[in-house]
Amino acid sequence: MGNTLEKIKVEHLTYRYPFTERNVLEDITFTINQGECVGIIGRNGSGKSTLCYALSGLVPSFFKGKYSGTVYIDGIDIRHIPPEERVKKVGIIFQNPFSQISGAKMSVYEEVAFGLENIGIEKEEMVKRIEEVLKKFNLWDKKDENPFELSGGQLQRLAIASMLALKPEILILDEPTSQLDPQGTNEVYETISKLREDGMTIVIVDHKYEKLVEYVDKIIFLHDGKIVAYDKPEKIFSLPEIEEYKIGEPYQTMICKKYGLKNKESLYPVRFLEAVEVLRGAQIEWEL
């Protein structure tokens, strides 16, 4: 593939679910480099979750359907990576942590062990990994508790910890905060922050733009299965036609647009502190 920095490369991906007549993804092409954190936004039905499934190999291996184009992981067509190897390359976290938890184990510790047992990790290595991820995500003191007695934020962190114990190189999160309150949302994004510091390649779908824009390097903007734009958040939310798509925007960006205030790059600020700085510079009092 040439560029060793390329972790994910998607070329002309088009996909249609079985027994349907419309493509959910249409000629999708983009690249994500090692260590980048990329967001995916768009209205419901734009193809966000399906793209996540394609990046993890669930499309077309599990969902089947009509598929063309290629998803490369480290230069290898994901369809040619065996499932047992694929889970070591790409981990996916779904919207609802209940769909991720096995339900077969009675403690947090055993839940993390479950996935490791399935891929044949030796006991000594397994013990090491379980302790490492549970401590990393502040769940070590919960190790003996039943997973279903955890809070929503803790349960989602457990789902992420269980996946990361498998040591994937890429983590895909499909609306991981959609069912969480502000505290749970903060807990998940604190986890994402730690993973970014570790250099993990991350893809996130989230409608909570105020949070999303603080963490991502770039955003893929989908509409009707096609990429409208793929760029840094400031450029995405400064697109002249963005309002036509009715996808919303970060609250702080909306305030800056109201007063016509842009940053030094002539773009509307998306991150909270930058927006505050721009508003202060214009001597506008921002009421929160």
N, C-alpha and C positions, 0 to 999 in steps of 0.2 A: 504493500500500500504506500510505500515511500516514506511518509512523515511518521516518525516513531511516536510523535506526540498524540496522534489520532487514537482515541480509545474507542469511539463509536463513529461509524460512518454509514449513513443511510443514502442509498442511491435509487431514485425513481420508484420508491415503494408505493404500490397501489394494492388495496385490499378490500374485499367484499365478503361479508359473513355468508354462511350457507343459507340457501333458500331466500335470499334477498336480491333486489334488483339494482341497488345503488351502492357505489363504492363509498366506504366509510373513510378511506384514505386515498388520496389522489396525487400521484407523482411527487411524493415527499422525498426531499434531498437536503441533507445537512450533515455537519460534522461536529462532534464534541471531543475536545482534547482531554488528555489525562489531567485529573484534578479540578476540572471545571464543574461548577454548579449551575445547572440550566433549568429554568422554569418553563412550563407549558401552560398557556392560557387560551381561553376561547369559551364561547357559549356552550351550554349543554347540547350534546349532539354534534360537536365539531370534530370529534375523533380523538380527543385527548387520551381517554383510557385505552382505546384500541392501539394508539401509538405506544403507550406504555407496554401493552401486551406484546407488541411486535418487538420492542427493544429487549424484552425478557425472553423471547422465543415462544411464548404461549400462543402467539399468532405466527405461523399457522399450525404449529405442532399439536396444540390442544383444541383450538377453536375451528381448525380446518378452514374451508372457504377458498375463494379465488384470490391468489396471491401472485404478485409479480414485483420485480425489483429485488434489492438485496439490503440486508442489515448486516454490517460487518462489526465484529467485536475483536479488537486487536488484529484486524486484517483477515479474520476468518468469517466466512458466511455462517451466521448463527444457526442455520438449519443443519450445518455439518458438525456442530458441537454436540456430543452426546449429552443427554439430560443430566447425568451424574457429574459431568464436567461443567455444564452450563450453570448449575447452581453455585459453583465456585467462582464463576465469572460475573454473573448478574443476579442480584437479589431484588425482589419486588415486594413492596408493602402496599396492601390494599386499603380502601377507605375505611372499612369496618374491621377493627382488630379482632372481633369475634370470629371472622372468617379466616383469620390467620392462625388463631390458637387451636391446637389439636383437639382439646377437650378430653383427651385420653389420659392426661397427667394431673395429679392432685397437688403439685407444688410448682412454684415458679422455677426452681432449680431443675426439676424433672422435665419441665416444658422445654427449656433450652437444650437439655440433653437429648430430647426426642429427635430433633433434626440431625444432630451429630451422630446418633446411633444409626440413623438411616443411611448415612454415607460412609459408615464403617470407620469412624475415627477411634483410635486407640484410647483406652480408658484414661491413661495418664494425661494425654493431650486434651481429652475431653474435659477433665476436671480443671485443667489450666484455663481453657477457653471460657468455660462457664463462669468461673470466678472473675475472670478478666472483664467479660461483657457486663455482668451484673453489677460489678463495682463501677464500671465506666458510666453506666446509666442509672446509678443511684438506686439499684434494686437489690443490693446484697442483703440488706436488712429484711427484705421481703421474701427471701429465698425459700422459706418453709411454708409460705402462705399459698392458699388456693388462687390460681390466676384470676378466677372470676370474682374474687373479693377485692381486686384492685380497682382503683379509680380509672376513669377513661384514659387519662393521660398516662398513667402507669401501665395500663394494659397495652397501649400503643407503643410505649417504650419497650415493653417486654417483647412485642412482635418484632420490633426493630432489633433488639438484642439477640433474639433467637435466630434471626436472619444473619446478623453480623457474626455470630459464632461460627457460621459456615465459611467466613472469610471471603465473601465476594469482593470483586474489585470495583464493581459498579452497584450503586443502590438506586432503585427507582421507587418513588413514593407517589402513589396515586391518591390525591386528596387526603393525606394522612390526618388532617385536622378538621375534616368536615363535620364530625360528630362530637367535637371537643369544645369545652368552654375555654375562656381566655387562659386560665391557668394551664389546662392540658395542652393548649396550642403552644404556650411558651415553653413547656417541657419538651415538646417534640422539636421545636426550633432550636432549643439549647443543644439537643442531641445532634441535630444537623450541623450546628456550628462546630461541635467537637469533631465530627466526621470530616468537615472541610479542613480543619486544622491538621488532620491526619493525611490529607491529600487524596481523599476518596473522590471518585467521579460520581456526581449525584444528579439525578433528574427528578424534579418535583412538579406535580400538578397541584395547584391550590387556588381557590377563589379569594382567599384572604390576602389581597394584594399588599396591604400595609406591611405584613410580615414577609411575604415572598420577596419583595423588591430589596429588602435589607440583606438578603443572603445570596441571591443569584448573580452570576456574572452576565448571563444572557437570558433572553426569553424567546421561545418559539411561540408565535401567535398563529393559532389555527382558526380557520373558518370553513365550514362545510367540507372538512377533510383535506383542505389545502393550506399551505403555509402562506400567510399574508406577509409576514416579516419574521426575520430571525436576527436579533440585534440586542444591544445592551438595553436595560429597562428604560432609561431616559429617552432613548430614541423611539422605542415602541410606543410609549405613552405620549410622545410628542408628534406622532404621525398626524398629519392634517385630517385624515379620513377616519381616525380612531373612533370618533363619536358615532359614526354611521353604523358601526358594528355593535353598539350597545352592550359592551362587555364590562363597563364600569372602569374605575381607575382608583389608585390610592387616594385616600382622603386629602392628604397633604398636597398631592398634585392638583386635585380639583380646586383647592383654595388658591394655589399659585396661578392656575389658569383663569380663575375668576378675576384676578387683578392683573393678568397679562405679564406675570413675572417669570423670567427665565434665568438660568445659571450662566456661567462664563462661556459655555459652549452653545449658548442660545437654544437650550433645551429646557423643558419644564422639569423641575426637580421631582424625584420620586422617593428618595430616602428622607426620613423624618428630619434629621439634623440639618441636612442641606436645605430643605424647604424652610426651616426655621431661620436659618442664616439669611436666605434670600429675602424672606419676609421682613426680617429685622433691618436688613440693608435698605429696604424700601420704606422703612419707618411705618410699617403697617402692623397694628396690634392684632395678633392672631388669638382669637378666643377659642379655647379647646373645649 
